[in-house]
Amino acid sequence: MTAPELQFAFEIAVEVGTPLDLGQTQNGHRRIIPILGGLVSGPLLNGRILPGGADWQILRPDGAADLDARYTIQTDGGALIYAVNRGLRHGPAEVLQRLNRGEQVDPGSYYFRSGAAFETSAPEYAWMTRSIIVGVGERYPNKVVIRFWQLL
């Protein structure tokens, strides 16, 4: 058996709003990060992220963040794609504290990985519904950038 290959598919640059901090709930420290819009670009997909999605996060006691982002992509051709992107972000405590305060930090100083699933009725993007797609993310004060690869 050989190791799978990765093919770069696209990048998203998501504009995010001010986090809504619900505090400690029965499931953990809950934050909701509004998705305001964004751009999608790459060899396999181009378009924009529509406003209205969000990232429903749980900040764990160990400082890691369980991420659950849901949003809609509209391709340059008008097709709509529903995205569910679940991930994990962790790193040194001081780096995570700065990230959670909305400060700029070096993306190489923390771990931010995700797995995405997609839903669409557009035949030209059916490959997204039949592929494992993984991402590597970077968090900035007002945006999130994630580069996605298709697992071949």
GIVENRA-V558689 format. One line per field, one symbol per residue. ss: DSSP state (H for helix, E for strand, - for the rest). psi: psi as a letter, one per 20 degrees, with the letter a starting at -180 (. if undefined). burial: + if it has 24 or more other C-alpha atoms within 12 Angstrom, else -. A space follows every 10 residues. Layout:
# GIVENRA-V558689
ss: ???
psi: ???
burial: ???
This chain:
# GIVENRA-V558689
ss: -----EEEEE EEEEEE---E EEEEE--EEE EEEEEEEEEE E-----EEE- ---EEEEEE- ----EEEEEE EEEEE----E EEEEEEEEEE E-HHHHHHHH ------HHHE EEEEEEEEEE --HHHHHHHH -EEEEEEEE- --EEEEEEEE E-
psi: pqqqqpppgr qqoppqapqo oiaoaiiaop qpopoiaaqp qrhipqbqpq qiarooqpor hjiqppqnpp rpporhiiqp pppoopappr aqghghgggh ijqpqphijr poqrpqqqpq iohijhhhik qppqqprppr gjrpppppqp o.
burial: --------++ +++++++-+- --------++ ++++++++++ +---++++++ --++++++++ --++++++++ +++++---++ ++++++++++ +---++--++ ------+--+ ++++++++++ ----+--+-- -+++++++++ ++++++++++ --
